[in-house]
Amino acid sequence: MNEKIWLSSPHMSGNEQSYVQEAFDTNWVAPLGPNVNGFESDLESYLKEDTYVAALASGTSALHLSLILLGVKHGDEVICQSKTFSASANPIVYQGATPVFVDSEKDTWNMCPIQLEIAIKDRIKKGNKPKAIIAVHLYGMPYKVDEINKIAEEYKIPVLEDSAESLGSRYKGRNCGTFGELSILSFNGNKIITTSGGGALVTKSAELKQKAVFLATQARDNAPHYLHSQIGYNYRMSNIVAGIGRGQMTILDSHVANRRANFEFYKNAFKDISQISFLMEPEGYFSNRWLSCILLDSKSTREGLRLALEKENIESRPLWKPMHQQPVFKDSPSYLNGVSDELFEKGLCLPSGSNLTEIELNRVVSAINTYFAAC
Ligand SMILES: *Cc1c(COP(=O)(O)O)cnc(C)c1O
């Protein structure tokens, strides 16, 4: 059997262990320390736009804290892009609030501004104005930032930007992760950089960052004993994990370049296969191409191809199954136009790691060529 080719696997720079070693040498084996501060300032320098970053245990915990900071409570409604990973929506339920799902458009596969406005108007008419809008830059492709922000401003609803898949992506020259009232990042094992597990909350104010860190470290009031006037969480990033993050930041841009090269490689390799198409970058959009995705001409081609790749020990995966199709969210209101359903049926993510070798990429291409030659 050929060796397994993964969808997206961790890719270390070699610098990580020295930061981790330093943490051990200085006994900073705790959810605070120099690596946490260093990783936060590395991210702030990378993102620019006067951001303040709080390093947390995961992207999911960053989303949860963001909703708390935005004042989302029991009985509230929060709009969320339907085409996403479930972690975008789950924290809404942690707060006792209801997710309201909004479909995608075809240019970026992200939240459709038209459906968004329809949803907002309808929820207001029903007497429950949404408290926040969670928009996602899926697979690294920025959402329609100007269009979404314009609607959000018109109705005065804050945008929570889920940038878990899009560190290193840009919209009109500005970094993803800086567009929301609050934004979140993820450093889980398969993301563009990884700390094994981790995330961050990005804000525009030192005060909000401080509040996030306060809540993430059990909401301890300023007193010699343990005093609490609010419910706290254990969501801070560990100094060991942050050391991995500091090493990863040294190669973020080369990871982006490698992933973009994978996409170009596939695009070029399949240009004569009429059943395959790609999502191109609209003018002004720069995707980190976290995952290289293709669209097939039908659901059966997509599933046939996925199984053919599996037989060759190559991992591929359908695009995210929309949240409005998930059993757990079956009672949530949704505003749909059919786009995310069709993308789910026809879309496939191909192996996309920044560490894929040319031999591995050629194995993927030849397995796909063989499949279509037999069709
Ligand atoms: C990975 C991911 C998250 C969650 O991040 P974790 O660090 O795994 O908790 C949230 N949203 C999206 C879109 C993701 O891809």
The ligand as an SDF file (V2000), in Angstrom:
LIG
                    3D

 15 15  0  0  0  0  0  0  0  0999 V2000
  -11.2440   25.1120   12.8800 C   0  0  0  0  0  0  0  0  0  0  0  0
  -12.3650   26.0530   12.8360 C   0  0  0  0  0  0  0  0  0  0  0  0
  -12.9210   26.5840   14.0070 C   0  0  0  0  0  0  0  0  0  0  0  0
  -12.5780   26.1040   15.3880 C   0  0  0  0  0  0  0  0  0  0  0  0
  -11.2800   26.2450   15.7850 O   0  0  0  0  0  0  0  0  0  0  0  0
  -10.6840   25.2240   16.8860 P   0  0  0  0  0  0  0  0  0  0  0  0
   -9.3480   25.8240   17.1740 O   0  0  0  0  0  0  0  0  0  0  0  0
  -10.6110   23.8870   16.2430 O   0  0  0  0  0  0  0  0  0  0  0  0
  -11.5780   25.2610   18.0670 O   0  0  0  0  0  0  0  0  0  0  0  0
  -13.9260   27.5290   13.8920 C   0  0  0  0  0  0  0  0  0  0  0  0
  -14.3730   27.9200   12.6950 N   0  0  0  0  0  0  0  0  0  0  0  0
  -13.8860   27.4130   11.5470 C   0  0  0  0  0  0  0  0  0  0  0  0
  -14.4290   27.9150   10.2440 C   0  0  0  0  0  0  0  0  0  0  0  0
  -12.8850   26.4490   11.5750 C   0  0  0  0  0  0  0  0  0  0  0  0
  -12.4300   25.9240   10.4400 O   0  0  0  0  0  0  0  0  0  0  0  0
  1  2  1  0
  2  3  1  0
  2 14  2  0
  3  4  1  0
  3 10  2  0
  4  5  1  0
  5  6  1  0
  6  7  2  0
  6  8  1  0
  6  9  1  0
 10 11  1  0
 11 12  2  0
 12 13  1  0
 12 14  1  0
 14 15  1  0
M  END
$$$$
